[in-house]
């Protein structure tokens, strides 16, 4: 244990590309901009050196996001006791980079309303926000569809406004966190029936276990063109207000019992020669693509639908992290699929079976 001082000097350095002249200014992007870049272009690695003689510590990184990661580490070895600052294990030399591209904490704002201050406190703990809508409530205010939150929230005081969401993203970005918002479709949408009853089938049907994995029952009539267009517009409306690279469209736990005896769904199926899941996916994900966003889906949605559609040739899905996490023994996690586009003719769909030594299936 070595006494130190709370004002120990730290030199922060951003690496300069070799081709740049020393006299040429180095453009440094804000942390919030770095935090929302596509995963393949994010740079979080850093090098930290803390000497034993209380001389200047050094932190070097390729980006402001990497510098921020290093600064959070720099704070950890120091502690205070009786007015003296101490440091353990000096000298310290750290070369660090993420093991997994995606690390998140799933904060379910659909089943529980969290105060804005609580979410900000959670973001201070370096969290990821997942799913903001579900069957129970829809507390997200969307400018094009204000009635959704008015009819779908627990109360008028328990609504996340557009400015709230933008502040969450800004607040998180300044701390190196990329917010992943999920608008889950076509299941987990019963609450939309409170505003658009014609868009939802088996709304609050009983026994709920026949029509849903959990109560209340209710799913979008996703075969109807007007419902596809509504969903696409809703997703785009959310995406256009946020500087995000990724947005989750859910797609899990679809219950076919909802549609078997639904007259409108069956009429649409009989009048068209299309695969409804494919058409819904192409419409909604295509709309998101046009905004520059990448869609994220649950694995069961990918295995059931996306592997049979052409749209996977055009969209790169993230969340391949589960392959690495499970291989390390962390089995209690939420699985999502990754479809990495290599070229338009050769797209591979990776699933959990790959972990058991089986080959990935070709889409």
C-alpha positions as CSV (number, residue, x, y, z in Angstrom):
1,X,0.0,0.0,0.0
2,X,1.6,3.3,-1.1
3,X,0.4,6.7,0.0
4,X,-0.5,8.9,-2.9
5,X,-2.3,12.2,-3.4
6,X,-5.8,12.9,-4.8
7,X,-4.2,15.3,-7.3
8,X,-1.6,12.8,-8.7
9,X,-0.9,14.0,-12.3
10,X,-2.2,12.0,-15.3
11,X,-1.2,12.6,-18.8
12,X,-3.8,11.6,-21.4
13,X,-2.7,10.8,-24.9
14,X,-4.7,10.1,-28.1
15,X,-2.7,8.0,-30.5
16,X,-1.9,9.8,-33.8
17,X,-2.2,7.9,-37.1
18,X,1.3,7.3,-38.6
19,X,0.4,9.1,-41.8
20,X,-0.5,12.4,-40.0
21,X,2.0,15.1,-39.8
22,X,2.8,16.2,-36.2
23,X,1.8,19.7,-37.2
24,X,-1.6,18.6,-38.5
25,X,-4.5,19.0,-36.0
26,X,-5.9,15.7,-34.7
27,X,-9.7,15.5,-34.8
28,X,-11.1,14.0,-31.6
29,X,-14.7,12.9,-31.6
30,X,-16.8,13.2,-28.5
31,X,-17.3,10.1,-26.3
32,X,-21.0,10.2,-27.1
33,X,-20.3,10.0,-30.8
34,X,-17.8,7.2,-30.4
35,X,-20.2,5.2,-28.2
36,X,-22.9,4.9,-30.9
37,X,-20.7,3.9,-33.8
38,X,-21.2,0.5,-35.4
39,X,-19.5,-2.2,-33.3
40,X,-17.0,-3.0,-36.0
41,X,-15.6,0.6,-35.8
42,X,-15.7,1.2,-32.1
43,X,-12.3,1.5,-30.4
44,X,-12.4,0.9,-26.6
45,X,-8.9,-0.3,-26.0
46,X,-6.5,1.6,-23.9
47,X,-3.1,1.4,-22.1
48,X,-2.7,2.8,-18.5
49,X,0.5,3.1,-16.6
50,X,0.7,4.2,-12.9
51,X,4.3,4.5,-11.6
52,X,5.4,3.7,-8.0
53,X,7.1,7.0,-7.3
54,X,4.1,9.3,-7.6
55,X,5.3,10.7,-10.9
56,X,3.0,11.2,-13.9
57,X,0.7,8.4,-14.8
58,X,-0.1,7.9,-18.5
59,X,-3.2,6.9,-20.4
60,X,-3.1,6.2,-24.1
61,X,-6.0,5.2,-26.4
62,X,-7.1,5.4,-30.0
63,X,-10.4,7.2,-29.2
64,X,-12.1,9.3,-26.6
65,X,-14.2,6.2,-25.8
66,X,-11.0,4.3,-25.0
67,X,-9.8,7.2,-22.9
68,X,-13.0,7.2,-21.0
69,X,-12.7,3.5,-20.3
70,X,-9.2,4.1,-19.1
71,X,-10.2,6.9,-16.8
72,X,-12.8,4.7,-15.1
73,X,-10.0,2.2,-14.5
74,X,-7.6,4.9,-13.3
75,X,-10.1,5.8,-10.5
76,X,-10.3,2.2,-9.1
77,X,-6.9,1.5,-7.4
78,X,-7.1,4.7,-5.3
79,X,-8.9,4.9,-1.9
80,X,-9.0,7.3,1.0
81,X,-8.4,6.7,4.6
82,X,-8.0,9.3,7.4
83,X,-7.4,12.1,4.9
84,X,-4.7,10.2,3.0
85,X,-5.0,8.8,-0.5
86,X,-3.6,5.3,-1.0
87,X,-2.9,3.1,-4.1
88,X,-2.5,-0.7,-4.1
89,X,-0.2,-2.8,-6.2
90,X,1.8,0.1,-7.8
91,X,3.5,0.2,-10.3
92,X,0.6,-0.7,-12.5
93,X,0.7,-1.4,-16.2
94,X,-2.6,-2.2,-17.9
95,X,-3.4,-3.0,-21.5
96,X,-7.2,-3.5,-21.7
97,X,-9.8,-4.1,-24.4
98,X,-13.4,-5.5,-24.2
99,X,-13.7,-9.3,-24.3
100,X,-17.2,-8.9,-25.7
101,X,-18.4,-6.2,-28.1
102,X,-21.8,-6.2,-26.3
103,X,-22.2,-5.9,-22.6
104,X,-25.5,-4.8,-21.2
105,X,-27.9,-4.7,-18.3
106,X,-31.5,-5.3,-19.4
107,X,-33.8,-2.7,-17.8
108,X,-37.4,-3.6,-18.6
109,X,-39.3,-0.4,-18.7
110,X,-42.5,-2.1,-20.0
111,X,-43.3,-4.2,-16.9
112,X,-42.0,-1.5,-14.5
113,X,-41.9,2.2,-14.6
114,X,-38.5,3.6,-13.4
115,X,-38.1,7.2,-12.5
116,X,-35.8,9.2,-14.8
117,X,-33.4,9.7,-11.9
118,X,-33.3,5.9,-11.3
119,X,-32.4,5.3,-15.0
120,X,-29.7,7.9,-14.9
121,X,-28.2,6.3,-11.8
122,X,-28.3,2.9,-13.6
123,X,-26.5,4.5,-16.6
124,X,-23.9,5.7,-14.1
125,X,-23.3,2.0,-13.4
126,X,-22.6,1.4,-17.2
127,X,-25.8,-0.2,-18.1
128,X,-27.6,-1.0,-21.4
129,X,-31.3,-0.4,-21.7
130,X,-33.3,-3.1,-23.4
131,X,-37.0,-3.3,-24.3
132,X,-39.1,-0.3,-23.7
133,X,-42.5,-1.6,-24.8
134,X,-44.4,-4.8,-24.0
135,X,-47.9,-6.2,-23.7
136,X,-48.4,-4.7,-20.2
137,X,-47.7,-1.1,-20.9
138,X,-46.4,1.3,-23.6
139,X,-44.8,4.2,-21.8
140,X,-42.9,5.6,-24.7
141,X,-44.1,8.8,-26.2
142,X,-43.9,8.8,-30.0
143,X,-44.7,12.1,-31.8
144,X,-46.7,10.5,-34.7
145,X,-48.7,8.4,-32.3
146,X,-49.3,10.3,-29.0
147,X,-52.4,8.2,-28.2
148,X,-50.2,5.1,-27.7
149,X,-48.6,6.4,-24.6
150,X,-51.8,8.2,-23.4
151,X,-53.7,4.9,-23.5
152,X,-50.8,2.5,-22.8
153,X,-48.9,3.9,-19.8
154,X,-49.7,3.2,-16.2
155,X,-50.5,6.9,-15.8
156,X,-50.0,10.2,-17.5
157,X,-47.1,10.8,-15.0
158,X,-45.4,7.6,-16.0
159,X,-44.5,8.3,-19.6
160,X,-41.0,8.7,-21.2
161,X,-41.1,11.7,-23.4
162,X,-39.0,12.1,-26.5
163,X,-36.8,14.5,-24.6
164,X,-36.4,12.0,-21.8
165,X,-35.2,9.3,-24.3
166,X,-32.8,11.7,-26.0
167,X,-31.4,12.7,-22.6
168,X,-30.9,9.0,-21.7
169,X,-29.0,8.5,-24.9
170,X,-26.9,11.7,-24.4
171,X,-26.2,10.9,-20.8
172,X,-25.3,7.3,-21.6
173,X,-23.2,8.3,-24.6
174,X,-21.1,10.6,-22.4
175,X,-20.3,7.6,-20.3
176,X,-19.4,5.4,-23.2
177,X,-22.8,3.5,-23.2
178,X,-24.7,2.8,-26.4
179,X,-28.5,2.5,-25.6
180,X,-30.2,-0.4,-27.4
181,X,-33.9,0.3,-27.6
182,X,-36.3,-2.5,-28.3
183,X,-39.8,-2.0,-29.9
184,X,-40.9,-5.6,-29.7
185,X,-43.1,-6.8,-32.6
186,X,-45.3,-8.5,-33.7
187,X,-45.8,-10.1,-30.3
188,X,-45.7,-8.3,-26.9
189,X,-48.0,-5.7,-28.5
190,X,-51.4,-6.3,-26.7
191,X,-51.3,-2.8,-25.3
192,X,-51.4,-1.3,-28.8
193,X,-55.0,-2.7,-28.9
194,X,-56.0,0.0,-26.4
195,X,-55.4,2.6,-29.1
196,X,-55.7,0.6,-32.3
197,X,-58.1,-2.3,-31.6
198,X,-58.3,-3.4,-35.2
199,X,-54.5,-3.9,-35.3
200,X,-54.4,-6.5,-32.6
201,X,-55.9,-10.0,-32.5
202,X,-56.8,-12.2,-29.5
203,X,-56.7,-9.1,-27.3
204,X,-56.8,-10.1,-23.7
205,X,-58.1,-13.6,-24.8
206,X,-58.6,-16.3,-22.2
207,X,-57.3,-18.7,-21.3
208,X,-54.2,-16.6,-21.8
209,X,-51.8,-19.6,-21.8
210,X,-53.4,-20.7,-25.1
211,X,-52.6,-17.5,-26.8
212,X,-49.4,-16.1,-25.1
213,X,-46.4,-17.1,-23.1
214,X,-47.6,-14.7,-20.4
215,X,-50.6,-12.6,-19.8
216,X,-52.2,-10.5,-21.3
217,X,-52.6,-12.1,-24.7
218,X,-52.6,-10.0,-27.9
219,X,-50.4,-9.8,-31.0
220,X,-50.3,-7.5,-34.1
221,X,-52.3,-8.6,-37.1
222,X,-49.0,-8.4,-39.0
223,X,-50.4,-9.9,-42.2
224,X,-52.5,-6.7,-42.8
225,X,-50.8,-4.1,-45.0
226,X,-52.0,-1.3,-42.8
227,X,-50.5,-2.9,-39.7
228,X,-47.2,-3.5,-41.5
229,X,-47.1,0.2,-42.5
230,X,-48.1,1.3,-39.0
231,X,-45.3,-0.8,-37.4
232,X,-42.7,0.5,-39.9
233,X,-43.8,4.1,-39.3
234,X,-43.6,3.5,-35.5
235,X,-40.1,2.1,-35.7
236,X,-38.9,4.9,-38.0
237,X,-40.5,7.5,-35.8
238,X,-38.5,6.2,-32.9
239,X,-35.3,5.7,-34.9
240,X,-35.4,9.2,-36.4
241,X,-35.3,10.9,-33.0
242,X,-32.2,9.0,-31.7
243,X,-28.6,9.0,-32.9
244,X,-28.4,5.2,-32.7
245,X,-26.8,2.6,-35.0
246,X,-29.0,-0.3,-33.7
247,X,-32.6,-0.8,-32.8
248,X,-34.2,-4.0,-31.7
249,X,-37.5,-5.1,-33.3
250,X,-37.9,-8.2,-31.0
251,X,-39.7,-10.9,-32.9
252,X,-39.7,-13.6,-30.2
253,X,-42.4,-15.9,-28.8
254,X,-44.9,-15.5,-31.7
255,X,-48.1,-17.6,-30.8
256,X,-49.8,-18.9,-33.9
257,X,-53.0,-19.7,-32.0
258,X,-53.8,-16.0,-32.1
259,X,-54.2,-16.2,-35.9
260,X,-55.9,-19.6,-36.5
261,X,-59.4,-18.3,-35.9
262,X,-58.8,-14.6,-36.7
263,X,-61.1,-13.8,-39.6
264,X,-59.1,-10.7,-40.9
265,X,-55.8,-12.6,-40.8
266,X,-57.2,-15.7,-42.6
267,X,-58.8,-13.5,-45.2
268,X,-55.5,-11.8,-45.9
269,X,-53.7,-15.1,-46.1
270,X,-56.2,-16.5,-48.5
271,X,-56.1,-13.5,-50.8
272,X,-52.3,-13.2,-51.2
273,X,-49.6,-15.6,-52.2
274,X,-46.9,-14.4,-49.8
275,X,-45.2,-15.6,-46.7
276,X,-46.6,-13.1,-44.0
277,X,-43.6,-13.2,-41.7
278,X,-41.2,-12.5,-44.6
279,X,-43.3,-9.6,-45.9
280,X,-43.7,-8.1,-42.4
281,X,-39.9,-8.4,-41.8
282,X,-39.1,-6.9,-45.2
283,X,-41.4,-4.0,-44.6
284,X,-40.4,-3.1,-41.1
285,X,-36.7,-3.8,-41.4
286,X,-36.5,-2.2,-44.8
287,X,-37.9,1.0,-43.4
288,X,-35.3,0.9,-40.6
289,X,-32.5,0.3,-43.1
290,X,-33.6,3.4,-45.0
291,X,-32.8,5.4,-41.8
292,X,-29.3,3.9,-41.6
293,X,-30.1,1.7,-38.6
294,X,-29.3,-2.0,-38.2
295,X,-32.1,-4.2,-36.8
296,X,-31.5,-6.6,-33.9
297,X,-33.8,-9.5,-33.3
298,X,-34.2,-12.4,-30.9
299,X,-32.7,-15.7,-32.0
300,X,-36.0,-17.5,-32.1
301,X,-37.3,-14.9,-34.6
302,X,-34.2,-15.4,-36.8
303,X,-34.4,-19.2,-36.8
304,X,-38.2,-19.2,-37.5
305,X,-38.4,-16.4,-40.1
306,X,-35.3,-14.6,-41.2
307,X,-33.3,-17.6,-42.3
308,X,-36.0,-18.1,-45.0
309,X,-36.1,-14.6,-46.3
310,X,-34.0,-12.6,-48.7
311,X,-33.8,-9.6,-46.4
312,X,-31.0,-11.2,-44.5
313,X,-28.8,-10.6,-47.5
314,X,-29.2,-6.9,-47.0
315,X,-29.2,-6.4,-43.2
316,X,-26.3,-7.1,-40.8
317,X,-27.6,-8.4,-37.5
318,X,-25.6,-8.0,-34.4
319,X,-25.4,-9.9,-31.1
320,X,-23.1,-12.7,-32.0
321,X,-21.7,-12.4,-28.5
322,X,-23.6,-15.4,-27.2
323,X,-21.3,-17.8,-29.0
324,X,-18.3,-16.5,-27.1
325,X,-20.2,-16.0,-23.8
326,X,-21.5,-19.6,-23.6
327,X,-18.2,-21.0,-24.6
328,X,-16.8,-19.3,-21.5
329,X,-19.4,-21.0,-19.3
330,X,-21.8,-18.0,-18.8
331,X,-25.0,-19.9,-19.7
332,X,-27.5,-17.7,-18.0
333,X,-27.9,-15.0,-20.5
334,X,-30.3,-13.8,-23.2
335,X,-29.5,-15.2,-26.6
336,X,-29.7,-13.2,-29.8
337,X,-28.7,-14.1,-33.3
338,X,-26.0,-12.6,-35.5
339,X,-26.2,-12.7,-39.2
340,X,-23.1,-11.3,-40.7
341,X,-23.3,-10.3,-44.3
342,X,-20.3,-11.4,-46.3
343,X,-21.8,-10.8,-49.7
344,X,-25.2,-11.0,-51.2
345,X,-24.9,-14.6,-52.2
346,X,-23.3,-16.0,-49.1
347,X,-25.0,-15.2,-45.9
348,X,-24.5,-17.4,-42.8
349,X,-26.9,-17.8,-40.0
350,X,-25.2,-18.8,-36.8
351,X,-27.1,-20.5,-34.0
352,X,-26.6,-22.1,-30.6
353,X,-26.0,-25.5,-32.3
354,X,-22.7,-24.1,-33.5
355,X,-21.6,-24.3,-29.9
356,X,-22.2,-28.1,-29.9
357,X,-19.8,-28.6,-32.8
358,X,-22.4,-28.5,-35.6
359,X,-21.9,-26.4,-38.7
360,X,-23.7,-23.1,-39.1
361,X,-26.7,-23.3,-41.4
362,X,-26.7,-21.5,-44.7
363,X,-29.5,-19.0,-45.1
